[in-house]
Amino acid sequence: MPIYGTSILSFIPNWTAEGGCYAIEKTAQYGFDMLEICLPDNLDFDAKNTQKQLDQFGIKGRLSLNIPADCHIPFYPEKALALISQAIDKVGEMKGDFLGGVLHSAIGTFTGQPCTSDEKLIIKQVFEELGNYASKQNITIAVEPINRYESYVITAAHELLELIDNLNTDNIGLHLDTFHMNIEERNFYDPIIAAGDKLKHVHITESDRGMTGEGNVHWDDFFKALSVINYQGPLVLENFSSEIKALVGPTSLWRPSKYNSEELAKGSLTFMKEMVAKWY
């Protein structure tokens, strides 16, 4: 069966030592098996102590990173390579085997044009180096396509699969997010089937970032596809509540949320379990 996880964004807007303790405690209290920790840009993160806290509450941890504007790979490949390599080292310090997130480009950075062949070559070169570096620590990197309003580089599963097929490394996979899929994919079934065992991480989020099952995501198609490929990885809740004021701007929560963060977390966990029971 898949692993039921949630993101720190269910509890806190960004990682701090104090906020992290709170997120870990709530993750366990609400009944999740895993917490995805989105690393801060400066990588000010005590990996070893965080792992001790996760162990104390009996939950797993996975790290992700969204690269900042000054590490946008087509513009700053060397800086991006250095930052993501440091994030891989943080995974290693936690004795982990995974790094996910928006690693292909900086959210909100655009040229006004589609991604060029030269830019794609730069991205390929960076990910070949990252794949080789991560393989030395038996770490898999999973890259998250995001929608056209947040990036021009990789916005759909097939674009990432094309990149992966051209890499001389076998430890780069997909990190899919149902919010972005709802905008960019033609359906929720085919991209998962195409990904197959390259699918390493999943963000579960409704079309309006609210309660799962109350929006436009075709959940039956999505979970049916996961069962067909026998996906056993994490299903990580990533919905947001305007109750967490610091998330309002970054996640464009311009209307008050119908649910608070606890209601969203618990209700969505129940929904995920019901869908897995239905389709697995």
N, C-alpha and C positions, 0 to 999 in steps of 0.2 A: 504493500500500500504506500501511497505518497506520504511525505512528511508534512505536517501542518505547521506553517510558520507565519510569522508576522514581521513587519518592519519596525524599526525604531520610530518611524514617522507616525505610527499609531499612538505614540506616547509623547515624543519630544521632537522639536524641529530640526535639531542637529546634535551630533554627539558631543557630550561633555562627560567627565568622570562621574559627576553627581547625577546628571540626567540618565546616564547609562545604567547606573544602579537601579534607578526607578523603572526604566524600561525592561530590564532583565526580570525584576521582581513581578511586574505586571504581566509579562509574557507567560511566566509560569503560573501566576494566579488565574489567568483567564483560560488556561488549558492548552496553550500552544506547545509544540515540541521544539521549536526553533525560533531564533531571533536573527533577522538579517540586520547587520550593522553597516550603515552607509558611512564610510570613513570621511572625516573632515579633509578639506583640501590640503591643509598643512600636515596631515598625517600625525597630528598630536593625539596619539592613541596608545594606551598602555595595553598591548596585546596580551601579555602574560597574566596581568592582574585581571583583565576582563575574562579570560578563559577560566580563571579560578572562580570568579563570580558565577559564570554560566554553569560550571560544574556544581557549585554549591546549590543552585536551584534546579539542577537536573535537566537542563535544556541545552540544545546544540546551538552553535553560533556559525554564521557565515558572513563574510565580509563582501562589501561591494564598494565601488568608487565611481563617482561621476566626475570626469576630468574637468577642470576649470578652464576659463577662456584663455589663460596664458599657456595652456597645454593642448590647445586645439591641434590635433595631429597634422593636418595639412599645412599649418603655419609653423608649428613648433615641434617637430618630430623628436628632437633630442630631449627637450624638456618633458614631453609626454612619456617617452621611453623611461626616463629617469624616475618620474613620479610613479608610474604604474609598476615599475620594478620594485620601488620601495613598498608599495602596497602589497605586492607579492611576498615580500619579506615579512610583512605584518601577518599575512596568512600563515607563513612558515612558523612564526613565533607562537602562533596559537595551535600549532600542529594540525592545521587545516589542510584542505585539498582543493579549495575553490575560491576564485575571485570573480565576481560579476559586476554588472553595472554598465553605464553609458561610457564606454571606454574608447569608442571610435571617434568622438568629436565632443566639443564643448556645447552644452545645451544653450541655444540662443545665439550661436555664432553662425553667420551666413555670409556668402559672397554675392548673393543675388542670382547665382547660376547653379545648374546641376553640378554634382561632383565630377570633376574632370578625370581623364585617364591618368594624368600626372599625379593628381591627388590620390587616386586609388593605388597607384604604385607606391607612393610614400606610405600609405596606410598598410599595404601588404608587407613592406619591408619592416615596419615597426612591429607588426604582429608576428612575423616570423622570429624576430629577435625575442619578443616577449614570450612566445611559445617555447622557444628553446631554453630561455632563462627559467620559466616556470617548471618545465619538465624536470629540471635538476632537483626540484623539491616535490615532485609528483603532484603538482598543482594544475588544475584545469581552469582555464579562463573562459568565461561565458559572456558574450557581448550582447547588449540590449539594443535592438532597433527602436527608435522613437519616431514620433510623428513629424510630418513635414513642417509643422509650425514651431518645432523645437530644434530640428536639424535638417540639413540637406545631404548628409553623408550616407547614412544607412537608416532607412525608414521602414523596411519590410524584411521579412524572413528570407525571401529568395536572394536579396542583395547580400545578406550575410553568408548564406550558404554558398554563393558564388565565390566570395572571398575565401571562405574556409577551404573550398575545393582547390584553390590555387596556392594554398600555403604548404610549405614543406615541414609541417608539424601536425601532430594529431591530437593536440590537447587544447584546441580552441573550439568552443561550442556556442550554442544559442541560449540566450536569456530572453524569453518572450514575456510580453506584458499585454494583458487583455485590453487595457485602455488604448494603447497605441494600435493594437491589432484592429480594434473597432473602427479606427479612422483609416488605416492604411491597407488592410488585407481585404480580399474579396469575400472571404468567409473565415470561420474559426476552425475549420476541419483540415483543409488541405495544407496549410503551412506546418501544422504539427505532424501530419503524416510525412511531409517532405523532410522535416527535420529528423524524425526518427530518433536514433540513439545519440544524435548530436544535441538534442534538447536537454539542457543540464539544469535549468532553473526557470521558474514561472512566477510572475507577479499576477495575483488575482485582484482585479479591481473593476468596478462597474463603470459603465460608460460615462456617468456623471461623478465618478469618484465616491459615490455614496454606498448605500447598502447593497451588497451583492444580491442579484435576483430581482431588483426593482428597476432595472434600466434596460438598455438595448443589447447588451451582450448576449449572444446565442449560446448559453451555457451548456445546453444538451449536446450541441455539435462539438463544443470545446472538450467537454469531459469524455464524450464518446471517442474522440480522436486520441486523447491521452490514454484511454484504456486499450485502444488498438495497438499503440506503440509500447504498451506496458510501461508507461512512465512511472518511475518509482522515486523521483526526486522531490524536492520541496515545492509545495504550493504556498507561496508567501503572500499574505494579505498586504495590500498597499492601497488602502483608502484613507481619506483625510476628513477631519472634522474642523470646522471653523472655530470650535471651542479652543483649539490650540492656535492662539492668535498669530504667532510667528510664522505659521504655515499659510496664512490667508494670501499674502502677496505671492510667494514663490509657487503656489499651486493654483492661483487664480480662483480662490473660493469667494467670489464676489457676492454670493447669496448665503445667508445663514444656513448651516447644515441642519437637516431634519433630525439627525442623531448626534449624540455626543460620542466621544472616542470609545468609551467602554461599550456602549450599545453597538457601535459599528464593529468592534473587534469580536464581541461575543456572538452577535447575530451572523456575521460573515463566517466565523468558524463553524457554526452550526450548519450554515448553507453548504460550505465546502464538504463537510462530512456527509451530508445528505446526497450531494451529487456523486461523490466517490462511491457511496453505498449503492447508488442507482446504476452506475455504469461499470464499476469494476467487478 
